[in-house]
């Protein structure tokens, strides 16, 4: 199965992330799965006339297109022309190119939150009128209509993340290559459920501190970052702490709060990412599926029962008080 990859309005970070795929590496994985790039702007040798000829063959239906991957948001400006971003050498905008190619592909994949929903490219007043392929933020309909379906019947598959995890991209491509991804395998925002059915909170190395509401207050402290430092891993989808990045890390394990980068409109949180908005001292965003009254009752009990070890360690940048192990009596 072949892949055409286009880079639209974005930073290229999802390709950089993809190159970090390991065990196996990206190219071994694709080869073993029977997947190959027709063209990738950062990874392929072809350029110029060779790429223009490839695009012409696809549009003439002389070259079948299995998977169209788009990385980055699509700029519609100025005034809907899309000419804020041209596909070099073609005289056409990226907007026109993608809208022509998408109906020809068996599958269309939005790689990263920019391509899926607009993401960071659409932040700050959105001067380029950037949008996702099939969503504009949380609203259905980007440059492709809500009812758009690729040739094999799926809507755009949104492998959201900023950047997206290399494993999410490769697993999605392998599932498509094996005809093993169905509409029911996508959540309400088009994200593959193999990672979107998880919360970032699952597997977080700070879960013991969360359980006792033992919170960090400044960067570098190892306590839970939900109460004061903006972490919304209890509400954000992703298996980041189950499937570590680069084999060992994640945002929260690196000391940075989860900002729900897999979600539409994460780029405009209306507060600093590193601060937890509160009303009357209560965090505005509470864990998924938990009523506020239950959370407050649980938090009060947890704080009252916090062991001194956890209380002290939460406000430190390292373990100061190790666990006391009680040896079983013989």
N, C-alpha and C positions, 0 to 999 in steps of 0.2 A: 504494500500500500504506500502511495507517495504522499508527500507533504509539501505544500507551498507555504512559506512563512513570510509574512510582510510585517515590517516595523513601521507603525504609524506615529502618532504624537505621544511621545513618552521618553523615558530616560534609557531604555535598553536594559534595564535592570533584570527583567525576567529572563532574557537570554543569558546574562551573566550568572544568574542563579541556576539556570538549566545546565550550564557547563559544570556546575558543582555536583551533578548527579554522580553517585558512586556506588560501587558494589552491586551491579557493574556500572562502569562509566557510560556516558551518554551514547557514544557512537557504537560501542559493543552492544548496548541494550537495544538500540534501534535495529542494528543488523540482525541480531538474534530474533527479534520480533517481526522481521520482514518489512520494516519501515525504512523509507529512504527520503531524503530531501530532494525535491525537484530543484528547490532554490531556497537559500536562507541568506539574507543580505550581509550578515556578519560571518557566516561560516562557509559559504560557497565560493568557489573560484570564479564562476561566471559573473559577468557584469555587462553593462552597456547593451550593445546590439544583441548579444546572446540572450539576455533576460527579456528584452523587448520581443524577440522572436518566440521565446517560450510563452509569454503572456498571450501573444497573438495566436499561437497554436491552441492554447487552452480555450480562448474565446471562440475560436473556429471549431471547437470540439474535436480537434485532431489529436490533442493530448488530454487524456482523462485526468481529472483532478479528484483525488480521494479526500484529502483533508486540507482545508484552508485554515491556517493559523494566523491570527492577527494579534500583534503585540502593540499596545499603545492605543489611546483614544483616537477617534476620528474627528478631525477639525472640520466643522461645517462652514466656518467663516471664510471670507466676509460675505454676509448676506446670502448664506446658503450655497455659495459656489464651491466651497471646499478648497479654494485656491490659496489658503494659508499654508497648506501642505501639498506640494506637488510630488508626484512620483518621478524622480529625476530621469530625464531623457525621453519621457513619453508624451509630455505636453498635457497630461491629465492629472487631475487631483487624486489623492489617495481615496477620497470619498467616492469618486466615480469608479475608480479601479475596484474597490471592495464591493460596491453594489453590483458591478458587472460580474465579478467572479463568484460571489457567494451562491447564487442560484445554480452554478455549474458544479459545485463541490458536493461530494457525498456527505461530508460533515464540515461544519464550521466551528472553530474553537477560538474563543476569546482568551488570550493568555495574559493573565494579570487583571487587576481591578480597573485599570484605565480602559483596556479594551472591553471589559465586561460592562462597566457602569459609568465611565468617565474619569473616575479616580482623581488623582492629584492633578492631572492635566486640566481638569474642569474646575479646579479650586480658584479662589481669589477673584471672583467675579466672572470667571470663564470668558476671557476676552477673545479666545479663538472659537467660541461656541462648540467646544469639544463634547463628545458624547460617546457612550458605549455602542457596541454593535446592535444589541437588541433591547438594551435598557438605557434610560437616561436617569441616573441615580436609582431610586426605587421604583421609578415609573416604567412600565413596559413600553417599548418602542424607542429605539435609538435611530441609527440610519436604516435599520431593517425593521419592518413592521412586526407587531406582536405576533401575528399569525404566520410569520416566515418559518418555513421548514426547509432544511437542506434536502438533498435528493434522497437520502435514506430515511427521511421522516423526522429527524430530531430538530429541535430548536437549536440556537447557538448554545454550545456548551461553555459555561463561564468558569474557567479555572482561575478564580479570583484569588488575590493576594498581592501584596506590595512590598517586595516582589513575591511572586508565587513560589511555592516550594517545588524544587526540581522533581521530587517524587510524585507530586500531584499532576504535573504535566506528563511525565513519562507513563504513569499508570493510566491516565486518560487516553493517551495515544495508543497504548497497547490494548485497552478495552475496545476502542473504536476499531483498531486493526483486527481484533478477534470477533467483531460484531457482538460484543458482550455488554454494551452500554445502551440501555433503553430509556425512554422518557421517564419511567418510574424511578430511575436511578439518579434523577436530578431533583434538587430541592426547589422551593418556590422562586428562587432567584437564579435558577439554571446551573447551580453548582453541583458537581458530582458528590453524591451522598457518602462515598467512601471516606471523604474527609469532612464534609459539611455536616454529618450527623454527630460529630464530636465537638466538644468545647475545648478551647485552648486551656481551660482550667484542668482538664483531664491529664493527669500525669505531671502537673506542675511541681517543681522541686520545692516550692514554698507552701505546699498544701497544709503541712502541719501548722504553720503560722496562721493560715487562713482559718483553719478549724477553731483556733482559739482567739481569732481576731487580734492577733499580736502583729501590729502593723509597723512597717517602715515609714519614716517621716522624711528622710533625706536620701539622696542618691548614694548607693553603696551599702546601705543597710540591708540585711537579708530577710527582714520580715515581709509579711504580705503587703503588696502595693495597692490593694483595692481601696482601702479606706481613705488614704491621703494622696496617693501618687498617680492616680488616673488609670489604674489597670482595670480593664473590663474583660479579662479573660474568662470570667464566669458567664459572660453573655456572648462571647465571640466564637464563631464556628472555626474549626480547624483542629487538626491532630498534631499541632506543632510540638507539643511536649511528649507525644507518644512516638512520633516519627521525627527524631531530632534533625536539625539542619546541620549539614556537613558532618553528620555522624555523632555530634556531641552537644549541639547548642540550640537555643531558642531565645526569643526576646526576653522572656521572664527569667530564664536561667542566666542570661547575661546582665541582669539587673535593670532591664528597661521594661516599662509597663506595656502590656498588650493594648494596642489601639484599635483592634478589630479591623485590620486592614483587608480582611476578606469580605467586608460588608459594603453595600452601596452607601455612598455619602459619608464614609469614614473620614474623608478629607476635610470636612467642615464640622468639627465636633462642637463648635461654639464655646469652647473653653480650651485652655492650654492642655496639650496632651498629657503633661506630667502632673496635672492637678485633678483631683476628684471633685466635681461639682456637688454641693450639698445644699439642702434646705433644712434649717434648724439642726444642723450638725449631722443629718442623715444623708448618706450618699444617694444621689438621684437615681443612678442606675443600680439596680439590685440583681442578684443572680437570677438566671432564667428559671421560670416556673416557681418562684418563691414569693408568696404574698408578703407585703411589707411588714405586717404585724408579726408574722412568723420569724422573719429575719431579725427584727428588733428583739424579740424574746430570745432567740437563739444567740444573738450577739451579746446580750446582757449576761446570759448564763455562761457563755464561753469566756468572756473577759473575766468574770468572777472566778472561774475555775482555772485560769491560765497558770501553769507551773512557772515558778521563778526562772527555771532554765530557759523556757521559751520566751518569757518576757524580756529577759536580758539579751538573749541572742538576737531577737528581732530588731533591736536598736543598735546592733553592732555590725561591722563589716565582715565578721568571721565568727566561728563558733567559739564563744568564751566559756560556756558551761556545757561540758559534754553530758550525755545521758548517764544516769546512775543505773547500772545493771544489777539487778537483784538475782543472785545465784539461787537456784532451786535448792531447797533443803533435801538432804539425803537421809 
